[in-house]
Amino acid sequence: MKYTLKKVIKLSEIIGGIAIVTSLIFVGIQFRENTIATKSATANAANAIVIAWYTETGNSAQSSQLMWDYIKDPKSITSSGEIYQVTVLVHGLILSFQNSYYLAAEGTLDQNILKSLTAALIAVKNQPGFLEYWENRKSLFFEEFRDYLTAILVSDSEVTEGIYENLKDDEEEENIS
């Protein structure tokens, strides 16, 4: 079999084409795996921030009571130090929700995590302390997030399970006592 220069060149082009296609397939697979890893890391980080907030607040009897009192009746908090503390506590949590909202909007965070955070917001949307906080601080958030949270506040959505149902029970017990 006689190999001419033209045949060698053609064979090289075919082998080169196959190598390029194989490389592109490999890059595509790596890109997909990297995207999945990035989304997983983002979901983990978003959850970790919220978990840390709940854990730190829940592990402090003073912070827990302050949050409970504020959510139930913001007028019951009169000390300027406690007003500052509860504002910082709520603001930190809502900032993490805003971050998750943007990550979900850009496709980096799974929509199920955003749904979970939305449910948490729905659970407090009618509580006097949250409404006061939002009215006083909403201008500090990005417009798209403000619109998103405002839509939640005016919606008919309700979360029927949760600790905030107990607020009414506590109020009734206090009125009976």
C-alpha positions in Angstrom: 0.0 0.0 0.0 1.5 3.3 -1.1 1.0 6.3 1.1 1.0 9.6 -0.6 1.4 12.9 1.1 -2.3 13.7 0.3 -3.5 10.5 2.0 -1.4 11.2 5.1 -2.8 14.7 5.3 -6.4 13.5 4.9 -5.8 10.8 7.6 -4.3 13.4 9.9 -7.3 15.7 9.4 -9.7 12.9 10.3 -7.7 12.0 13.4 -7.5 15.6 14.4 -11.3 16.1 13.9 -12.0 13.1 16.0 -9.6 14.4 18.7 -11.3 17.8 18.7 -14.8 16.2 19.0 -13.6 14.0 21.8 -12.1 16.9 23.6 -15.3 18.9 23.3 -17.3 16.1 24.7 -14.9 15.8 27.6 -15.1 19.6 28.2 -18.9 19.4 28.1 -18.9 16.6 30.7 -16.5 18.5 32.9 -18.5 21.7 32.6 -21.7 19.9 33.6 -20.0 18.3 36.6 -18.5 21.7 37.6 -22.0 23.3 37.4 -23.5 20.7 39.6 -20.7 21.0 42.1 -21.1 24.8 42.1 -24.8 24.6 42.7 -24.3 22.1 45.5 -21.7 24.3 47.2 -24.0 27.4 46.8 -26.9 25.5 48.3 -24.8 24.4 51.2 -23.5 27.9 51.8 -27.0 29.4 51.7 -28.3 26.9 54.1 -25.3 27.2 56.4 -25.9 30.9 56.8 -29.5 30.5 57.7 -28.8 27.5 60.0 -26.1 29.5 61.8 -28.5 32.4 62.3 -31.2 30.1 63.8 -28.7 28.1 65.9 -27.0 31.2 67.3 -30.3 32.9 68.0 -31.9 29.8 69.4 -29.0 29.0 71.7 -29.2 32.4 73.3 -32.1 32.6 75.8 -31.8 36.4 75.7 -31.8 36.6 71.8 -34.6 34.1 71.5 -36.8 35.9 74.0 -36.0 39.2 72.4 -36.9 37.9 68.9 -40.1 36.3 70.2 -41.2 39.5 72.0 -40.3 41.7 69.0 -42.1 39.5 66.4 -45.2 39.3 68.7 -45.2 43.0 69.7 -42.5 45.3 68.6 -43.7 48.0 71.0 -42.8 45.8 73.9 -39.1 46.4 73.2 -38.2 49.7 74.7 -34.5 49.6 75.4 -32.5 51.2 72.6 -29.9 48.5 73.0 -32.5 45.8 72.6 -34.1 47.6 69.6 -30.7 47.7 68.0 -30.0 44.1 68.7 -33.3 42.8 67.4 -32.9 45.0 64.3 -29.5 43.6 63.6 -30.8 40.0 64.2 -33.7 40.4 61.7 -31.6 42.4 59.2 -28.9 39.7 59.1 -31.5 37.0 58.4 -33.3 39.0 55.7 -30.0 39.9 54.0 -29.2 36.2 53.7 -32.7 35.7 52.2 -32.0 38.4 49.7 -28.7 36.7 48.8 -30.5 33.4 48.3 -33.1 35.2 46.2 -30.5 36.5 43.8 -28.6 33.2 43.6 -31.9 31.5 42.7 -32.8 34.2 40.2 -29.5 33.7 38.4 -29.8 29.9 38.5 -27.0 29.2 40.9 -29.3 28.2 43.7 -31.9 25.5 43.4 -35.5 26.9 43.3 -36.5 24.5 46.1 -34.3 26.3 48.6 -35.9 29.6 47.6 -39.3 28.0 48.1 -38.2 26.9 51.6 -37.0 30.5 52.4 -40.2 31.9 51.0 -42.2 29.6 53.3 -40.3 31.0 56.3 -41.1 34.6 55.1 -44.8 33.7 54.7 -44.8 32.3 58.2 -43.9 35.7 59.7 -45.5 38.0 57.1 -48.4 38.9 59.3 -46.5 39.3 62.5 -46.4 42.9 63.9 -42.7 42.9 64.5 -41.8 41.7 61.0 -44.2 44.2 59.4 -42.7 47.0 61.4 -39.1 45.9 60.6 -39.9 45.7 56.9 -41.6 49.1 56.8 -38.6 50.7 58.5 -35.8 48.9 56.7 -37.1 47.8 53.2 -35.3 50.8 51.5 -32.0 49.1 52.4 -32.7 46.2 50.1 -32.4 45.8 46.3 -35.5 46.8 44.4 -36.1 43.3 42.9 -36.0 41.7 46.4 -38.2 44.4 47.8 -40.7 43.7 45.1 -40.4 39.9 45.8 -41.0 40.3 49.5 -43.8 42.9 49.1 -45.6 40.4 46.8 -45.3 37.8 49.6 -46.7 40.3 52.1 -49.8 41.1 50.0 -50.4 37.5 48.9 -53.0 35.3 50.4 -50.4 32.6 51.1 -50.3 31.2 54.5 -48.1 28.7 56.3 -50.3 26.9 58.8 -47.7 25.0 60.7 -45.1 26.7 62.8 -44.2 28.4 66.0 -45.9 31.6 65.1 -49.4 30.0 65.5 -48.5 29.8 69.2 -48.4 33.6 69.4 -52.1 33.8 69.6 -52.2 31.0 72.2 -49.7 32.9 74.3 -51.7 36.2 74.0 -54.9 34.4 75.1 -53.1 32.9 78.1 -51.7 36.3 79.1 -55.2 37.8 78.8 -56.7 35.0 81.0 -54.0 35.5 83.7 
